[in-house]
């Protein structure tokens, strides 16, 4: 499945401490052409973050358009998955939440 950047989707996200995959929400960071050309999508994890906190965590302020039922945050746990692993789209990040993610990620990712 190919979706627009900033879409909130459900994907089987890996956990580093467990040898299993669990369906989790994630935000799409890659653009359409990349997804079409590579068959892959770049994502950032969405989590409730109740057990740990990362300095780059971005609370999602508008949950309804994102399709999220509980307070959540975007975490800079970035991965690339094959498009076929995107189960479905549940929402989209608001403009304000997008800007907050971009600002936080600029602090940790080098500029090109």
C-alpha positions in Angstrom: 0.0 0.0 0.0 1.3 3.4 -0.9 0.2 6.4 1.2 0.9 10.1 1.5 3.6 11.4 3.8 2.3 12.2 7.3 -0.3 9.5 7.1 -0.8 7.4 10.3 -0.7 3.7 9.4 -0.8 0.4 11.1 2.4 -1.8 10.5 4.1 -4.7 12.1 6.8 -2.8 14.1 9.7 -4.7 15.6 10.7 -4.6 19.2 14.4 -4.8 19.9 13.9 -6.7 23.2 11.4 -9.3 21.9 11.7 -11.6 18.8 8.1 -10.7 17.7 6.3 -8.2 15.5 3.2 -6.4 16.8 0.8 -4.2 14.8 1.6 -0.7 15.8 0.8 2.8 14.6 3.5 4.7 12.7 3.8 7.9 10.8 4.9 7.9 7.1 8.0 10.0 6.5 8.7 9.1 2.9 7.1 10.7 -0.2 5.1 8.9 -2.9 7.9 8.7 -5.5 10.3 6.9 -3.1 7.6 4.4 -2.1 6.8 3.7 -5.7 10.4 3.4 -6.9 11.7 1.2 -4.0 8.5 -0.6 -2.9 9.3 0.6 0.6 8.1 3.2 3.1 10.1 5.1 5.7 8.2 5.4 9.0 8.6 6.7 12.6 7.1 4.8 15.5 4.1 6.1 17.3 3.9 5.0 21.0 2.2 5.8 24.2 5.6 6.2 25.7 4.5 5.1 29.2 7.7 3.1 30.1 10.4 5.2 28.6 11.0 8.7 27.2 13.4 9.9 24.5 14.6 13.5 24.2 13.1 13.7 20.7 9.6 12.4 21.6 6.9 14.6 20.1 3.4 14.4 21.8 0.6 14.3 19.2 -1.7 17.2 20.1 -4.5 16.4 17.7 -5.4 12.7 18.2 -8.7 12.6 16.3 -7.3 13.4 12.8 -4.4 11.0 13.5 -6.9 8.2 14.2 -5.5 7.6 17.7 -7.7 6.8 20.6 -5.2 7.5 23.4 -2.5 10.1 24.1 0.5 9.2 21.9 3.7 10.5 20.7 6.0 10.2 17.6 9.3 8.7 18.5 12.5 8.9 16.4 12.6 5.1 16.1 12.7 5.1 12.3 12.4 2.1 10.1 11.8 1.1 6.5 9.2 -1.5 5.6 8.0 -3.0 2.4 4.8 -1.3 1.2 2.9 -4.6 1.4 3.3 -4.6 5.3 1.2 -1.4 5.6 -2.1 -2.9 6.9 -4.2 0.3 6.6 -4.3 4.0 7.1 -6.0 5.2 10.2 -5.5 9.0 10.0 -3.1 11.8 9.2 -1.0 14.1 11.4 -2.2 17.7 11.7 -0.1 20.6 10.3 0.8 21.5 13.9 1.9 18.0 14.7 3.9 17.8 11.5 5.8 21.0 12.3 6.6 19.7 15.8 8.0 16.4 14.4 10.1 18.2 11.8 11.5 20.5 14.5 12.3 17.7 16.9 13.9 15.5 14.2 16.0 18.4 12.9 17.7 18.3 16.3 18.9 14.7 15.8 19.3 14.1 12.1 22.1 15.8 10.2 21.2 18.2 7.4 22.1 17.4 3.8 
